[in-house]
Amino acid sequence: MRPNSLNLKPGLSGARWQLAVCDEALLRRLEEETGEPRLLLRCLINRGLSEATEIRRFLAPDFPAQLHSPRLLRDMELAVERLHRAVRERERVMIVTDFDVDGTTSSLILSHALRLIGGEGLISCYIPDRFTEGYGLSSPIVERAAEAGYRVMITADIGIKSHAEAQLARQLGIDLIICDHHLPEGADLPSGAYAVLCPKGGSGTDYPNKHLAACGVALKLADALLEGHRQRQAILDSFAKLTAIGTIADLVDLSTVENRAIVAHGLRRLSGPQQNHGLRALLEVSRVSSPLTTYDVGFKIGPRINAAGRIAHASTVLSLFNAQTTEEARRLAQQLDQLNSERQQIQAEMVNKLMASIDPERLDRVLVFGGPEREGYHRGVVGIVCSKIVEATGRPTLICSINDQGVAHGSARSIAGFHIVEALGSVSDLLLKYGGHPMAAGFALPAARLEEFGWRLNQYAAQVLSDEELGRKLTADAELVPEQVNLETARSLSRLEPHGIGNPVPLFLLSSLPVRAVNPVKEKHLRLYVGSGRQVIEAMWWNAAEYQGYLARGRVISLMGQIEITSWAGETYARLKVRDAAIE
């Protein structure tokens, strides 16, 4: 969203309201050059687009035409040559990845690609245990691989900061190929690695899309490995499904043309019939319907994949996608579903506990929590709980789970304007390890330093984070009148999909609406009818029963919401999905 905006009164939820200010001259020019609807163009301008050619590409995701050549990634030639040589000479290859969705989908893409070029029987996939081994490539993993006779190791979603491990691999005769996307600004690449595939950082990096997920880097390596394969395009079509799942779940930027092309195509392929037993069973247990959206992946499919690594072991995900029968796949998918239910319960208890401990009148700039794992600070869910607290408070949040050895393993989630990895870098002398993205990171430190850690982070935040950047904010793309909440508008705006980081679902302001009716739904939600005369629209506000008393019939309110298409009793129509309301 563009930073220029008008500040409005806060809503009932406490969020500050803003209205994006659009360059009207630019809007008129783009309307003449593209012929697109003004409201659609206004949203595109708010997402940083200013040229007709950019807009045409954005609105027409095209796989594979909008994919960049994999050869643009530094060291791609080295990696491809080494892996083909490994297959020819029957050398064993170990793939080591993170335990999240990005890591597991990367593992599946790479292992299947290598088998398709003749590597059957040579490939092993290894995912570290979150609880006994922790995140990333470790020296014991490298040592065990060397002892077992592996000559090549590929990492995905880990490895970019594993300098010592890369040197160890070289000393032990293992050629290490790193596929990662976590390189901090200005950081050096591991010099001991045979090849490093990373879309950002390092000399010789000319890759245009700096926001590839690790599974996107894996897709690039697979694309290059499959050059000349007679079924290359069909295979890449299939891999796009996994890449879309990993890209959405890892919260990477979906405003880039290449990521949009991958995700849009992957969602289309996921919406059709599935040959893979595991994927079919996962879609069934996730209870999604066609056509799939980024919401389905982000809130239904992704959490079930992630649950394995959060509660048990992520190897279950690999077993699911490699299942040979429908019965085996359904059994494994049910395991993931059960693990996800367990994760939800643990998460809810921790969120309630931490929210109850927060004094809204004395909020730090950065919220830091920590406690013993045996007292409910479950290492597998602290990241999701961070996200929930950021959503509720609008403040960067870090939560640590302390083990019996006195080590605090933490996750962090941030807000716009506060680069969490740089923040952790400011206190790196306290940390045993850290890494991640501008908005999310993991770290570890001695539990005895936790209080100092929180104090110093807040000292750093006081220098780089203004009061204006703190707290929950809702920024509307435009102000609408009720008659614009219709199917034509909704269908026009659907061309902005797929939505995600960098391309949020459009949010709109509707001002001074008389309340015609307020109907509670299942004692949790509110269905509103607002407007006057013939311009009465339906507005659905989920989990908002607490506000019913403020929204009595006849009252005049303003709403922040999204336009969505829904169906009832055989009728399809548009309604407003409310995010917040304000009393006039």
C-alpha positions in Angstrom: 0.0 0.0 0.0 1.3 3.5 -0.8 2.2 5.4 2.3 0.2 8.6 1.4 -3.1 8.4 3.3 -5.6 10.4 5.2 -6.0 9.6 8.9 -9.6 8.9 10.0 -11.2 8.2 13.4 -10.5 4.8 14.9 -13.0 2.0 14.7 -14.7 0.0 17.4 -11.9 -2.6 17.3 -9.4 0.1 18.3 -7.7 0.1 14.9 -6.7 3.4 13.3 -8.4 4.0 10.0 -6.7 5.5 7.0 -7.8 6.2 3.4 -5.2 5.8 0.7 -4.6 9.0 -1.4 -4.4 8.3 -5.1 -2.6 10.3 -7.7 -5.6 11.4 -9.8 -3.5 12.5 -12.8 -1.9 9.1 -12.9 -5.3 7.4 -12.5 -6.6 9.3 -15.5 -3.6 8.5 -17.6 -3.8 4.8 -16.8 -7.5 4.7 -17.5 -6.9 6.2 -21.0 -3.9 3.8 -21.7 -5.5 0.6 -20.4 -9.3 1.0 -20.6 -9.5 -0.7 -17.2 -12.1 0.3 -14.5 -11.1 3.2 -12.3 -11.6 1.3 -9.1 -9.4 -1.6 -10.2 -6.7 0.9 -11.3 -6.9 2.8 -8.0 -6.2 -0.5 -6.2 -3.3 -1.2 -8.6 -1.8 2.2 -8.0 -2.0 1.6 -4.3 0.1 -1.5 -4.8 2.8 0.5 -6.5 2.0 0.0 -10.2 2.3 3.1 -12.4 2.8 1.9 -15.9 0.3 0.3 -18.4 2.7 -2.5 -19.3 3.1 -3.4 -15.6 -0.6 -3.5 -15.1 -1.2 -5.7 -18.1 1.4 -8.2 -16.8 0.0 -8.1 -13.3 -3.6 -8.8 -14.4 -2.6 -11.7 -16.7 -0.4 -14.2 -14.8 1.1 -16.6 -17.3 2.9 -19.8 -16.4 5.5 -20.6 -17.7 5.8 -17.5 -20.0 6.4 -15.1 -17.0 9.0 -17.3 -15.3 12.6 -16.1 -15.5 15.3 -18.4 -16.8 16.7 -20.5 -14.0 20.2 -19.9 -15.5 20.0 -16.3 -14.1 20.5 -17.7 -10.6 24.2 -17.6 -9.6 25.8 -21.1 -9.6 23.0 -22.8 -11.4 25.3 -24.2 -14.0 27.5 -25.6 -11.3 24.6 -27.2 -9.4 23.1 -28.8 -12.5 26.4 -30.2 -13.7 27.2 -31.7 -10.3 23.8 -33.3 -9.9 23.8 -34.8 -13.4 27.3 -36.1 -12.6 26.0 -37.6 -9.4 23.3 -39.5 -11.2 25.7 -40.7 -13.9 28.2 -41.9 -11.4 25.6 -43.3 -9.0 26.6 -41.1 -6.1 24.2 -40.8 -3.2 22.5 -37.4 -2.7 21.0 -36.2 0.6 18.4 -33.4 0.6 18.1 -31.5 3.9 15.4 -29.0 4.4 13.5 -27.0 7.0 10.5 -28.6 8.7 7.9 -26.0 7.5 5.7 -25.9 4.4 8.4 -24.2 2.3 11.0 -26.7 3.3 8.8 -29.8 2.9 7.5 -28.8 -0.5 11.1 -28.0 -1.6 12.1 -31.5 -0.5 9.4 -33.1 -2.6 10.2 -31.0 -5.7 13.9 -31.7 -5.5 13.6 -35.4 -4.8 11.1 -36.0 -7.5 13.1 -34.0 -10.0 16.3 -36.0 -9.3 14.4 -39.3 -9.6 13.0 -38.2 -12.9 16.5 -37.7 -14.3 17.6 -41.1 -13.3 18.4 -40.7 -9.6 16.0 -43.5 -8.3 17.7 -45.3 -5.4 20.2 -42.5 -4.8 18.1 -39.9 -3.1 17.4 -39.5 0.7 15.4 -36.7 2.3 16.3 -35.6 5.8 14.3 -33.1 7.9 15.8 -32.1 11.3 13.6 -32.6 14.3 12.4 -29.3 15.7 12.7 -30.4 19.3 15.9 -32.5 19.4 18.0 -30.9 16.6 16.5 -27.4 16.1 16.4 -25.3 12.9 19.0 -25.5 10.1 21.9 -27.5 8.9 24.1 -28.8 11.8 27.5 -30.3 12.0 26.2 -33.7 13.2 23.9 -33.9 10.1 26.9 -33.3 7.9 29.1 -35.8 9.8 26.4 -38.6 9.6 26.0 -38.0 5.9 29.7 -38.4 5.3 29.8 -41.5 7.4 26.9 -43.0 5.4 28.8 -42.3 2.1 26.9 -39.3 0.7 28.9 -37.3 -1.8 26.4 -34.5 -2.5 24.1 -32.7 -0.2 21.3 -30.2 -1.1 19.8 -27.9 1.4 16.5 -26.0 0.9 15.1 -23.2 3.0 18.2 -23.5 5.2 22.0 -23.3 4.8 22.6 -19.7 3.7 24.2 -18.9 7.1 25.8 -22.3 7.7 29.4 -21.2 7.1 31.0 -23.7 9.5 28.9 -26.5 8.3 29.7 -25.7 4.6 33.4 -25.8 5.5 32.9 -29.1 7.3 31.1 -30.6 4.3 34.0 -29.7 2.0 36.5 -31.2 4.4 34.5 -34.4 4.6 34.3 -34.7 0.8 30.6 -33.6 0.4 29.7 -31.1 -2.3 27.1 -28.9 -0.7 24.5 -27.2 -2.9 22.4 -24.5 -1.0 18.9 -23.5 -2.2 17.8 -20.7 0.1 16.2 -17.2 0.2 17.2 -15.9 3.7 20.4 -14.1 2.9 20.5 -10.9 5.0 21.5 -7.6 3.3 25.3 -7.4 3.0 25.9 -10.9 4.4 28.5 -13.2 2.9 27.7 -16.6 1.2 29.1 -19.8 2.8 32.5 -20.1 1.1 32.7 -23.8 1.6 29.6 -24.5 -0.4 30.0 -26.1 -3.9 27.1 -23.9 -5.2 24.7 -21.4 -3.7 21.3 -20.8 -5.4 19.8 -17.7 -3.8 17.7 -14.9 -5.6 19.3 -12.1 -3.6 22.6 -11.0 -2.4 26.1 -12.0 -3.4 28.1 -11.0 -6.4 26.9 -12.4 -9.7 23.2 -12.5 -8.7 21.2 -11.1 -11.5 17.9 -12.8 -10.8 15.1 -10.4 -11.3 12.7 -11.8 -8.7 14.3 -11.3 -5.3 11.2 -12.7 -3.5 11.3 -16.3 -4.5 10.4 -18.7 -1.7 12.8 -21.6 -1.2 10.4 -23.9 -3.0 10.6 -21.4 -5.9 14.4 -21.8 -5.9 13.8 -25.6 -5.9 11.4 -25.2 -8.8 14.2 -23.3 -10.7 16.7 -26.1 -10.0 14.2 -28.7 -11.1 13.5 -26.7 -14.3 17.2 -26.6 -15.2 17.7 -30.3 -14.3 14.8 -31.3 -16.6 16.1 -29.4 -19.6 15.6 -31.7 -22.6 13.2 -34.0 -20.8 10.3 -35.0 -23.0 7.7 -34.3 -20.3 9.4 -31.3 -18.8 6.4 -28.9 -19.0 3.9 -31.5 -17.6 6.3 -32.1 -14.7 6.7 -28.4 -14.0 2.9 -28.0 -14.1 2.7 -30.6 -11.4 5.6 -29.0 -9.4 3.7 -25.6 -9.6 1.1 -27.0 -7.2 3.7 -27.7 -4.5 5.4 -24.4 -5.2 2.2 -22.5 -4.9 1.5 -24.1 -1.5 5.0 -23.3 -0.2 5.0 -19.8 -1.6 1.6 -18.9 0.0 2.4 -20.5 3.3 5.8 -18.9 3.6 4.2 -15.4 3.2 6.5 -14.2 0.5 5.7 -11.3 -1.8 2.8 -12.0 -4.2 3.1 -8.7 -6.0 6.0 -9.9 -8.2 5.0 -11.1 -11.7 6.8 -14.4 -11.4 5.4 -15.3 -8.0 1.9 -14.4 -9.2 2.3 -16.6 -12.3 3.5 -19.6 -10.1 0.7 -19.2 -7.6 -2.1 -18.5 -10.0 -1.2 -21.6 -12.1 -0.6 -23.7 -9.0 -4.1 -22.8 -7.7 -5.7 -23.7 -11.0 -4.0 -27.0 -11.0 -4.9 -27.7 -7.4 -8.6 -26.9 -8.3 -8.7 -29.8 -10.7 -8.5 -33.6 -10.3 -5.4 -34.9 -8.5 -3.4 -38.0 -9.4 -1.2 -37.9 -6.4 -2.8 -40.0 -3.6 -1.4 -37.8 -0.9 -2.4 -34.5 -2.3 -5.9 -35.7 -3.0 -6.3 -37.0 0.6 -4.9 -33.7 1.9 -7.4 -31.6 -0.1 -10.2 -33.9 1.2 -9.3 -33.6 4.8 -8.8 -29.8 4.5 -12.4 -29.5 3.3 -11.6 -27.1 0.4 -13.8 -26.7 -2.6 -12.9 -25.6 -6.2 -11.7 -23.1 -7.2 -9.0 -22.9 -4.5 -7.8 -19.6 -3.3 -4.8 -18.3 -1.4 -7.1 -18.4 1.7 -7.6 -22.1 1.3 -3.9 -22.7 1.1 -2.9 -20.3 3.9 -5.6 -21.3 6.4 -6.5 -24.8 5.6 -3.9 -26.7 3.6 -0.7 -25.0 4.9 -1.5 -25.4 8.6 -2.1 -29.1 8.2 1.3 -29.5 6.5 3.0 -27.3 9.1 1.3 -29.2 12.0 3.6 -32.2 11.5 6.8 -30.3 12.1 5.2 -28.2 14.9 3.8 -31.1 17.0 5.6 -34.3 15.8 7.9 -34.7 12.8 7.7 -33.3 9.3 8.6 -36.6 7.7 4.9 -37.4 7.8 4.4 -34.9 5.0 6.9 -36.6 2.8 5.3 -40.0 3.5 1.9 -38.5 2.6 3.0 -37.2 -0.8 4.8 -40.5 -1.5 1.9 -42.7 -0.5 1.3 -45.5 -2.9 -2.4 -46.2 -2.1 -5.5 -44.1 -1.3 -5.8 -45.9 2.0 -2.3 -45.1 3.1 -2.7 -41.5 2.0 -6.0 -41.0 3.9 -4.5 -42.5 7.0 -1.6 -40.1 6.9 -3.8 -37.1 6.0 -5.9 -37.9 9.0 -2.8 -37.9 11.2 -2.0 -34.4 9.9 -5.6 -33.3 10.6 -5.4 -34.6 14.1 -2.0 -32.9 14.7 -3.5 -29.7 13.4 -6.4 -29.9 15.9 -3.9 -30.5 18.6 -1.9 -27.5 17.5 -5.0 -25.3 17.4 -5.8 -26.2 21.1 -2.3 -25.5 22.3 -2.2 -22.3 20.3 -5.5 -21.0 21.7 -4.4 -21.7 25.3 -1.2 -19.8 24.8 -2.8 -16.9 23.1 -5.4 -16.5 25.9 -2.6 -16.8 28.5 -0.4 -14.1 26.9 -3.2 -11.7 26.0 -4.4 -11.8 29.6 -1.0 -10.8 30.7 -0.8 -7.7 28.5 -1.7 -4.3 30.1 -3.0 -2.2 27.2 -2.0 1.0 29.0 1.6 -0.1 29.4 2.6 -1.7 26.1 6.2 -1.9 25.2 7.2 -1.1 21.6 8.3 -4.7 21.2 6.6 -7.4 23.1 8.8 -10.2 24.4 7.5 -13.3 26.2 9.2 -16.4 27.5 8.4 -19.4 29.7 9.3 -23.0 30.2 8.1 -25.4 27.6 6.6 -27.7 30.3 4.4 -24.8 31.3 2.7 -24.4 27.9 5.2 -22.4 25.9 5.2 -25.0 23.2 8.2 -24.5 20.8 6.1 -25.7 17.8 3.5 -23.0 18.0 5.2 -19.9 19.3 5.5 -18.5 15.8 1.7 -18.7 15.2 1.0 -17.2 18.6 3.3 -14.3 17.7 1.2 -13.7 14.6 -2.0 -13.6 16.7 -0.6 -11.1 19.2 0.8 -8.9 16.4 -2.6 -8.9 14.8 -4.2 -7.9 18.1 -1.7 -5.3 19.3 0.0 -4.0 16.1 3.4 -4.5 17.8 6.4 -6.7 16.9 6.2 -9.8 19.1 8.8 -12.4 20.1 8.0 -15.5 22.2 10.5 -18.0 23.6 10.1 -21.5 24.8 12.7 -22.4 27.4 14.0 -26.0 27.6 15.4 -27.9 30.5 19.0 -27.0 29.4 18.2 -23.3 29.9 18.1 -22.4 26.2 15.3 -20.1 25.0 14.2 -21.0 21.5 12.1 -18.2 20.0 10.1 -17.0 17.1 9.4 -13.4 16.0 6.8 -11.7 13.9 7.0 -8.0 13.0 5.1 -5.1 11.5 5.8 -2.9 8.5 8.7 -0.6 9.1 10.5 -2.9 11.6 12.9 -5.3 10.0 13.0 -8.1 12.6 16.3 -9.7 11.4 18.0 -6.3 11.6 16.5 -5.9 15.1 17.9 -9.3 16.1 21.2 -8.3 14.6 21.4 -5.3 17.0 21.5 -7.8 19.9 23.4 -10.6 18.1 26.0 -10.7 20.9 23.2 -12.2 23.1 22.1 -14.8 20.6 23.2 -18.4 19.9 21.7 -18.2 16.4 19.1 -16.3 14.4 17.8 -15.8 10.9 14.7 -15.2 8.8 12.8 -12.5 6.9 12.0 -8.8 7.5 8.6 -9.9 9.0 9.4 -13.2 10.6 12.4 -14.8 12.2 13.7 -17.5 14.6 16.4 -17.3 17.2 17.9 -18.9 20.3 19.6 -17.4 23.3 20.5 -18.4 26.9 17.3 -18.0 29.0 19.3 -16.1 31.6 19.7 -13.2 29.1 16.0 -13.0 28.2 15.3 -9.9 30.2 18.3 -8.0 28.8 17.3 -9.2 25.4 13.8 -7.6 25.7 15.2 -4.4 27.2 17.8 -3.9 24.4 15.3 -4.7 21.7 13.0 -2.0 23.0 15.9 0.4 23.2 16.6 -0.3 19.5 12.9 0.0 18.6 12.8 3.4 20.2 15.3 4.6 17.7 13.8 3.2 14.5 10.1 2.8 15.2 7.8 5.8 15.5 4.5 6.0 17.5 2.7 6.3 14.2 3.9 2.9 13.0 2.7 1.2 16.2 -0.8 -0.2 16.7 -3.3 -1.8 14.4 -4.1 0.1 11.2 -6.7 -0.4 8.5 -6.0 1.4 5.2 -8.8 1.6 2.6 -8.0 1.5 -1.1 -11.0 3.8 -1.8 -14.3 5.1 -0.5 -17.4 3.5 -2.0 -21.1 4.0 -1.9 -23.5 1.1 -1.2 -24.5 0.7 -4.9 -20.9 -0.2 -5.8 -21.1 -3.3 -3.6 -22.3 -5.5 -6.5 -21.3 -8.5 -8.5 -19.8 -6.4 -11.3 -17.4 -4.7 -8.9 -16.6 -8.0 -7.1 -15.8 -9.8 -10.4 -13.7 -6.9 -11.6 -11.6 -6.9 -8.4 -11.2 -10.7 -8.5 -8.6 -10.0 -11.3 -6.2 -8.8 -8.6 -6.0 -12.4 -7.3 -4.0 -14.2 -6.1 -3.8 -12.2 -2.9 -1.1 -12.2 -0.2 1.9 -10.2 1.1 2.4 -7.2 -1.2 -1.0 -7.7 -2.8 -3.7 -7.7 0.0 -7.4 -8.1 -0.6 -8.7 -4.6 -1.4 -10.3 -2.9 1.6 -12.9 -0.2 1.2 -14.5 2.6 3.3 -18.3 3.1 3.3 -19.3 6.2 5.3 -22.5 7.4 7.0 -24.7 4.3 6.5 -28.0 4.0 8.5 -28.3 0.6 10.2 -31.5 -1.1 9.0 -31.0 -4.4 10.9 -28.5 -6.3 13.1 -29.0 -10.0 13.2 -26.8 -12.2 15.4 -25.5 -15.5 13.7 -24.7 -18.5 15.9 -24.1 -16.1 18.9 -20.7 -15.2 17.5 -21.2 -13.2 14.3 -23.3 -10.3 13.1 -25.2 -9.9 9.8 -25.9 -6.2 9.2 -28.2 -4.6 6.7 -27.1 -1.0 6.1 -28.0 1.8 3.7 -31.1 3.7 2.7 -33.8 3.4 0.1 -33.0 0.8 -2.5 -29.3 0.9 -1.6 -29.5 -1.5 1.3 -26.6 -4.0 1.3 -25.8 -7.0 3.4 -22.6 -6.9 5.5 -21.2 -9.8 7.4 -19.0 -9.2 10.5 -17.4 -12.4 11.7 -16.7 -12.9 15.4 -18.1 -9.5 16.3 -21.0 -10.4 18.6 -19.4 -8.1 21.3 -20.2 -5.1 19.2 -23.9 -5.8 18.8 -24.9 -3.2 21.4 -23.1 -0.4 19.5 -25.0 -1.1 16.3 -28.6 -0.6 17.1 -31.2 -0.1 14.3 -31.3 3.6 13.2 -27.7 4.3 14.1 -25.4 5.8 11.5 -22.1 4.0 11.1 -19.1 3.8 8.8 -17.6 0.4 7.7 -14.3 -0.9 6.6 -14.7 -4.0 4.6 -14.0 -6.2 1.6 -16.4 -7.1 -1.2 -17.0 -10.8 -1.5 -19.3 -13.0 -3.6 -21.5 -15.4 -1.8 -24.5 -17.7 -2.5 -27.7 -18.5 -0.6 -30.8 -20.4 -1.6 -29.6 -20.6 -5.2 -28.9 -16.9 -5.5 -25.4 -15.5 -6.0 -24.7 -11.9 -4.9 -22.1 -9.5 -3.5 -21.9 -8.5 0.1 -19.5 -6.6 2.4 -17.2 -8.6 4.7 -16.7 -6.2 7.6 -13.3 -5.7 9.1 -14.3 -2.8 11.5 -17.0 -0.3 12.2 -17.1 3.2 13.6 -20.1 5.1 15.1 -20.9 8.4 13.5 
